[in-house]
């Protein structure tokens, strides 16, 4: 069934600051308690981590896009958009090709972030929005310096927005940004989001459901994001040997730590991009065989193994006919899992290698260019500890 929930595309030319605006928007909505999903519809791998990490780390990890996007990636993105379970903010590239137009058509609304020195892109994006019949929420011009001003508050917000600087995690403020947030809140609140969330929680496959929004508030009512030092007290509040469902936005190391800590086989997590929402970690097995859609590189060091994982087609399907093979690693050393992985794969990997007896497991954390311990069998580390990445 096709959803009617809004999907707001953030569009505009390259280097206008779309990803920076996207970062501030999703954080501002979360601060206001507006449930939504920040959806990255581009295979370059950008995410909140690119804003929170230094430029050198981002340049090493971010994938350069050349030529057409893989058909399988575009198809999967369109299916995810169609089956959304929450309102979406959608971030995609600045130069859409004809093969990517289906992504725009799956959206419902648009925010255009334009540049005065790129009038050809202004005409391009205005034409795309009209062609795809998207409702225009805002048309804003981006400037590095100056004063943010509103030139038209309605029906579509118009104005100039300044201060869109990469790698600056200070959230945007000012009249234009605040007005844009209110426009999006009004749109999202026109749908019964609380009822939708309540229904999803009631549909959880287990009696015990951990809502990460509530869990973060319980740890620190003033906190706006999870910090690694929260892991130890958080895990202490979670029962083991109990079927568990996990809901809400959190960093990958929170999900990974829960997968390691709760050893009951019935672990579910909510994915708002899939039609049924509640899923289990992917089925995996230790094997030296290879799987064409997953590239796994094993980097051994003296006391740790780094497992670098990527996907040649840019995206991995959740539905797989057989358990996916992943290589055995040393059990007497630590393991760092490195790669932009869907959470249902990350949680599966953590459980796979924990069951194999690996001494400790950590997940790569780009903002600090290191890793966060999520599981440990040794006294040296506990969940939440930070470790530096090994140097070749």
Secondary structure, 3 states (H helix, E strand, C coil): CCCCCCEEEEECCCCCCHHHHHHHHHHHHHHCCCCCEEEECCCCCCCHHHHHCCHHHHHHHCCCCCCCCCHHHHHHHHHHHHCCCCCEEEECCCCCCHHHHHHHHCCCEEEEEECCCCHHHHHHHHHHHHHCCCEEEEEEEEECCCCCEEEECCCCEEEEEECCCCCCCCCCCCHHHHHHHHHHHHHHHCCCHHHHHHHHHHCCCCCEEEEHHHHHHHHCCCCCCCCCCHHHHHHHCCCCCCCEEEECCCCHHHHHHHHHHCCCCCEEEECCCCCCCEEECCCEEECCCCECCEEEEEEECCCEEEEEEECCCCCCCCCCCCCEEECCCCCCCEEEEECCCCHHHHHHHHHHHHHCCCCEEEEEEHHHCEEEEEEECCCCCCCCCEEECCCC
